[in-house]
Amino acid sequence: MQTRTLGTTGPQTSALGLGCMGMSALYGDTDRSESIATLHAALDAGVTLLDTGDFYGMGHNELLINEALRTAPAAAREKAQISVKFGALRTVEGGFTGYDGRPNAVKNFAAYSLQRLGTDHIDIYRIARVDPDVPIEETVGAIAELVEAGHVRHIGLSEVGAETLRRAAAVAPISDLQIEYSLISRGIEEAILPTARELGIGVTAYGVLSRGLISGHFSRDRKLAANDFRGMSPRFQGENLDRNLDLVDALRKIAEQKGVSVAQTAIAWVLSRGEDIVPLVGARRRDRLTEALGALHVTLDSDDLSAIERAVPPGAAAGDRYPANQMAHLDSER
């Protein structure tokens, strides 16, 4: 397994991380046994970075990772690094009602996560979205106290803009910024990514396949389940979907010429953006994981990258990456 280091102060991790959210929520029905098998397969392949959130299935995802690690070989379990997002407030029905970044809440969230995960520390801890009512300095300061106490190893951030990144980094060392980055979500390139690099902060890129949209497996006539988040996502709606899948068709031609899959091409593109970027792949099944890992062996030369830029130019995606009410929570979009 290739490795990369998260920023100048963060840990060395596998070059690809596994995003575990879909194993518990937001993408339709889940299969617990296949999820555990996929986690085991990832660990066996040398994937060390497991990304979760305490609100994924209201704790279900952390318990799932706990089970997978308890039943994995000791050597793999010891190498696993868990990245946890916190702060999202949920309803019994599964709705989101905001974010809580108050220092006492931060420590409360951490206590519950440690219990569910069955571990004595969290490798990287980050608030999922900035709490607009709490200065980021206070939230990061609370995580720093958890670091000092030995409960957390590294401080991360999620979906923050350049200014917030600077304010947070002035309080304590930040290992990485977790943010959406893909061929059709390139907003970070203007200001956020240069700022992260200036500050020595790594990037863990989620949504590298845009929730399956640019995986090469999503079809125009696919029917989404009622509990699938993508049914509300603007990029999966009507004409937007048609336009976005036209981009995938153009990307497919390049992938076929190289003898690789569309998903592998899209992941390899993110890998090519810099050694300080670790893509998170949201594989829920072993076959999808195997395909994603194949991207590590795809080399994109200058001609390939130019062809990809022509096929999927910056700003070509149709529709925002989240519904309007969720876009409003993104400090990174301000």
Beta strands, then each sheet from edge to edge (+ up, - down):
strand 1: 3-5
strand 2: 12-14
strand 3: 17-19
strand 4: 49-53
strand 5: 81-86
strand 6: 88-90
strand 7: 96-99
strand 8: 122-127
strand 9: 152-158
strand 10: 176-180
strand 11: 202-206
strand 12: 277-281
sheet 1: 1+ 2-
sheet 2: 3+ 4+ 5+ 8+ 9+ 10+ 11+ 12+ 3+
sheet 3: 6+ 7-
end
